[in-house]
Amino acid sequence: MKLSNLLSTLDSQISIAAVDVLSPDEATIIQWLTTEANNKLSSPVFFWNLGVSSLEQCLIASDGGLIFKPVAEYKRPPQADPLLFVFDYIANFSADGVFILGDIHSFIGKNSPSLSWEVVSKVKNLYHRLKPTDKRIVLLGQNIQLHESLVRLIPYCEIPLPGVEQILLHINSYLHDLQQS
């Protein structure tokens, strides 16, 4: 799957997709996905990862930048497993939304030492239960290799490193900007 097809994939009956991206480009992908989901799906976008440990709504600022606003209703009890809690929260969320879950692939990855069968089962259940809704999940991370039981369910796209032409285009653009200033 190509990144350009991600929105049409999410707009179909496919409820979970994975995007493999280099860490420096994650914010760019979140910003792009937020803009596209707002415009084409009329859907809010939310972000979660273990480092944030709360759910945040992704918003686009007036200058085009990305803003993360904590979701006040998201209150995880201290003893609850953060990943299982966010899955349950999404399943019971009363509105539509695109939920970007960062760096969870180590819990559902092929040959991962952190593989959790409970998490794999939750992902499979969510995949089927979210189909008739307008809630979607995007798994975002680096070097994503899904477990065999998820490979056929979850479409995957990889954001490749820029090619020589793209790098030259950026360098020329940068040099042009320097000349202008």
Secondary structure, DSSP 4 states (H G I P E B T S, - for coil): --GGGHHHHHHTT--EEEEE--GGGHHHHHHHHHHHHHHHS---EEEEETTT-S-EEEEE-TTS-EEEEE-TT----TTS-HHHHHHHHHHH-SS-EEEEEES-HHHHBTT-TT--HHHHHHHHHHHHHHTTSSEEEEEEESS--B-HHHHTTS-EEE-PPP-HHHHHHHHHHHHHHHHH-
